C-alpha cells in the first residue's frame, strides 16, 4: 500500500533502477566462461595444466577437398592452400593428407593469434573456403570445413539470431494472449511492459555478476525465457484478482488491498520458492549451473519485486483507465470470464469432484505413461554437429570429414606434466605412447613449461560407443601403464572426455540438488499452509510433472517420435545438463500455480466452507488466471522449442509440456481429486507444528460482503 500511496516515487524509483542497472551493466560488459573454467574431472585438470603453463591450445581447422576421381583434388587443394596463406590469418598449414581411396584430401591448419580471439579472425578464412567451394562445384570438387573457430563463430551467430527471434516472437505472442484475456490494451500492456523492464534490469545485474561468476553463452537466453514467463505470470495473477474484486463491487482501494493480501502474497511465496529452488543448482559443482542459478534468481527476484511495488502504484494511478483501449468483442469475453463460475473449468470439475478416486487414478496413470520413456533416457554433451541439425552445413562438413578421417575433428588429448619433461625415461614413455596410439597421433613437448601433450584420434565419429570404449581404455589402461613408476601427472582431455566428465559430475550433483529443492519446497509449503499433507502432495505433484516432461523429451529427441512436427530430429540422446535444469526450473515454476490455487482454496476454507466446496470455489476462481498464465508460459517456451539449437529446442519442449500438463491435468484434475479424497486431512496441523505462525489466506473478514459504495472494507487480512 505504500507504493499505491506514493505512486510517483514508486514508478520513478523503478525506472531509475532499471536504467541504472542497464547502463552500469552495459558499461562493465559481460565475462563469458572459458573452456578451462567449464571443465571438470580429469579433462578439466588437463585443461588447467595447459592454462597454468601458459600454453594456449590453438584453434585448429580442417578442410576436406574431395573429387570424383583419385588425385582429382590436387589442383583445387593447391589453389585453396594459396588462398588460405593469402588471408594472413593461417599458420601451420600442412601438406594435404590423402584418404585411403585417394579421392579426398584433408588440409590442416591453425588460426593465428590467441584461441579466444580466433572467432574474430576466422572470417577471411571462411570467405576463402566459400570461394573455393563455389569455384569447385562446376568441376565436381566438394569442399567442407569444420574446426574450433568456424564452429564457434557459427554457434555465436546462431545464438544471437535465435535470441533475437525469441524476443521478437515471444513478446507479441504474450501481448496477443493478454489482449484476449483482458480485452483491453492497457491491461494487456502492463504485464508485458513490467516483465520486459524486469528482464532488462536483470540483464544489467547479470553483467555485473559475470565478473565474479563467469557465464555460459546460453545463460542470457535462459534468463529471458524465465523472466518473460515469470514476470507476466506474476502480474497476471495480481491484476486478475484486482479486476475480479472491482467486478464484484469493491472500491478501487479495497480491491487493491485484497489483491495485495492474496495474490501479492502468493507471488511472494512462489517467487521465494523459485529463487531458493534455483539456489540448489549451486550444489551441482558445475559452473554452467551456477550461472543459470544466478541468472534465474536475479530475474525472478526483480520480477517479483516489481509486481508487488511498481505494479500496485500503476494500478492505483490508472484506476478505471486500466480498461482503456477496450476491444469490444474481446472485452465482452473477458468480462464474461471474470464473472462466470468457470465455463470449461466447471464442466471438468463437476465430474472430478463427483468421482475423485477414478479421476485421481486416471490422471496419475496418464502422467506415469508419459513418463515411461524416461526410464531409457540417455544423456550426453551434444556436439556442435548435433546442435545444428544433420542438414546444417557445419554438421554435413563434420560428418564428411569424420567418415573419411575418423577421429579427426575431436581427438583425445593426453596431457602430461613432469618436473623434468625432457628426462629420458619420460621421453621414452611419451614416444612409446604416441606409437601405440597409432597413425595420426601427434606428440608436442613444451620443455620450458614441463608439459607434453599427445593428440590421439578416436575411432568412429568421436562420440559413439566405439569412441567411448577407446577413451575409457586410454584412460584406465594405456595411460596409467605408459607412465607407471614415473613421477608425472597424466590426464586425458578432449571433447569426448569433457562430455564424459561433465556427465559424471552431473550424476554426482543431482542427488544433493534434488534433496535440497525437495526439502526447501516442503518447508516453504509447510510454513505457508501449516499442513504436512499439502507440503507432501506439492512435491508428489511436481515430481509427476517433471517425470512426464522427461518422458516426452526422451520420446521426441532421443527416439525421434514426432520430432519433425516441431522442425527437429532424432539425435539419440538428451543434452546432459537438461534433466537437472528442467527438474529445478519446474519445481520452482510449478509453485506459481500451486500456491495461487491452494491459497484460494484455503481462503474459501477459512471463510467456513467445507472441504469440497472450498476446492470447488478455489479452482473455479483461479481457473481463468491459471489458464491465461499457463498459455503465456507455454507459448514462450514453445518459441524456444522452434529455435535452431538442439538444446534450446529440448528446453522449450520439456518446459512447455510440463507447464501444460501442470496447469491442466495436475491442477484441474489431479489436485482437486486428491484434495477431495484427503478431506479434512488437507488442513490438519499436527500438534508439534502448531508453533508455526498462522498466515491468513482470507481476502477480508468472513462477514464482509461485496458492495458498490466507495467505503473501503476496514478489516483486510
ZIBELMO-V869081 format. One record per helix or strand. SS is the DSSP state (H for helix, E for strand). FROM is the first residue (numbers start at 1). TO is the last residue. Records with the same first field share a line. If there is no record, write none. Layout:
# ZIBELMO-V869081
SS = FROM-TO ; FROM-TO
This chain:
# ZIBELMO-V869081
H = 2-5 ; 7-28 ; 35-38 ; 41-52 ; 74-87 ; 115-121 ; 123-137 ; 148-182 ; 185-209 ; 219-247 ; 252-284 ; 287-308 ; 310-323 ; 328-339 ; 343-354 ; 356-376 ; 384-387 ; 393-404 ; 424-437 ; 465-482 ; 495-529 ; 532-558 ; 563-566 ; 578-606 ; 611-641 ; 646-683 ; 687-689
E = 32-32 ; 60-66 ; 90-91 ; 97-98 ; 104-111 ; 142-147 ; 184-184 ; 215-215 ; 326-326 ; 379-380 ; 412-418 ; 442-446 ; 451-456 ; 488-493 ; 574-575
